[in-house]
Amino acid sequence: MSNEIPNLWPPIETRVVSPVALLRHQASLLTRQTSGMLEGEVKTSPSTDGGVVHEFRVIAPALDGYAYDLFKAWHGKDLIYPVTVSFSPWKDEAEQAYIQKNYPDQPYIISSLLPKFTGNREASSPAELVRLLRDILQSSLTKSVVSSLISRINDSTGDSQPTQSGSGPSSGNGPE
């Protein structure tokens, strides 16, 4: 029998990024990618249970500062992982999955009779949070919000001229 005491620790990552740092970085990337037409903002506040809530907002400065609350993330005051993320399409997905599983032959269900779904998802590490953020930022809802706001900004500034492919003088599209 060996007198050596074994190392029982798993591998420990020492370059761990906080949830708020990941959110703020994505917010700044939105601002940069839209050349400031839209701004990402992370509002942090205490939660009712003593933890911390981060609200990710998309701001349209040219639309009088209109803000769209895209998702929320929250965690404990001292333990920042796990972090819980709430995004409205996840709630809808959870509800639809429940209906399909439990009521496959009933096309109409009274939603007030269903259990309450939160659609919350949890990340126990920065890598898991990155996966959740990727799902949110590349979702149909996020693309729709971004496109809609940019379109409204373009309309308000007169930059929304449609382009037609092949609409030059010799294209036959209209009078010459």
C-alpha positions, 0 to 999 in steps of 0.5 A, a space after each residue: 500500500 502506497 503512502 502517497 495521498 491522491 489528488 482528488 480534484 478534477 481539472 480546474 479552469 482558472 480562466 473563468 469568465 463571469 456571466 456579466 462579462 459575457 453579456 457585456 461583450 455580446 452587447 458591445 459586439 451588437 453595437 459594433 456590428 450595427 455601427 451604432 444603429 443599435 446598442 446592446 445594454 446590460 442592466 444589472 440589479 439585485 433580485 428579490 431573492 438576494 441574487 443578481 439579475 442581468 437584463 439584456 436590452 437592444 436599444 435603438 438610439 435613433 428611435 428615441 432610445 426605444 429598448 427591447 428586453 431580449 432576455 434575462 440572466 440571474 445568479 446568486 450573489 456569491 455563486 455566479 454559476 449556475 446562471 439561469 437564463 430566461 428567453 420567451 421562445 424557450 417558454 413557448 417551446 416547452 409548452 408546445 412540447 408538453 402539448 404534443 406529448 400529452 395531447 397529441 390528438 387535440 388541436 386546441 388546448 385551453 392554455 390556462 389549464 396547462 401547467 406554468 412553463 418558465 422556459 428557463 435554462 441553466 448554465 453551470 459554466 461559461 461554456 454552457 452559457 456561451 451555448 445558451 447565448 448563441 441560441 438566443 442571439 441566432 434565434 428567429 426572434 432576435 433576428 426579427 427584432 434586429 431587422 425590425 429596428 434597423 428597418 424602422 431606423 432606416 425609414 425614419 432617416 430616409 435610408 430605406 431605398 429598396 434595391 432591385 437587381 438588374 434595374 439598370 437602364 437596359 433591364 426593361 424594368 420600367 420606362 426609359 
